[in-house]
Structures are given as C-alpha cells and as structure tokens.
C-alpha cells in the first residue's frame, strides 16, 4: 500500500493515463516530424498511418475491455 492505493490500482493508473499521455506525446512528435520534413498532406497521412498504427490496437484494447465489462 502506497498513499492508500494498492499495487494493482497504481499499475492500472499508470497503464491508462501514463501510457495515454505518452501516446499523445508520440502523436505530437509525428506531427512535428511531418511539419519539419514538409511532407504534405499525403506524406503526413502516411507518417501517421505507419507510425501510429500500433497505438490504435492499444487504444482498442481499452474500448473492447470496457464494452465487454458493461
């Protein structure tokens, strides 16, 4: 117990909010990369598709868990 929270609660918080914040920061980095390279609309789309596709699966996991628990 740390600050009244169990290890499971701390891990769930870190997994949802910590990794979620990191994913938003990664999207910012991809956007900055597209901006600095002057990728254009199609190039930006390809960058986001290729580099952010794995994040879609991670986010879908939370949606599926939520849908199955309700």
N, C-alpha and C positions, 0 to 999 in steps of 0.2 A: 504494500500500500504506500503510495506516494501522494501527498496532498489529498488524501481521501479517495483516490482513484485506484482501481485495480490495474494490473499489467495489461489485461485484455482491453480495458477502456482506453488506456493510453495508446496502445497499438492501433486500435480502431480509429482514434482521433488522428494519429499521425498518418495512417494509411489514407484516410479520406481527405483531410484538409491539407496535410503536408504534401502529399503527392499531387493533390489537385492544384495547389499553389505552384508547385514545381512544373506541372504541365502548362499552366498559364504562362509561366516564365519562358518555357521552351517555345510556346507559340510566339511570344514576343521576339525571341531570338530568330526564329524562322522568318518572321516578318521583317526584321532588321536586315537579315541576310538578303532577302528578296529586294528590299529597298536599296541597299548599298550596291548590289550587283546589277541594278536596273533591269530586272528580269522581265518586266512587262506583265500583262495580265495572265497569259498562258503559262509563262515561266513561274510566276508566283503560285498559280494553281498547282503546277507540277511539284514545286517545292513543298507546299503544304500537304499535298496528297502523299508524296513519298516519305516525308519526314515525320508527319503527324499521324500516319495511318495506325501505328501501334497504339496511340493514345485512345483511339476510337474503341478498340477492344477493351481496354482497361475501363473506360467510362461505361461501356455497355455491360460490363460485369456488374457494376453497381445498380444499373437500371434493372437488369434481369433479377438480381437478388431482391430488390425492392418489390418487383412485380410478383415474384413467387411467394414473398412473405405476406402479401396482402390478400 
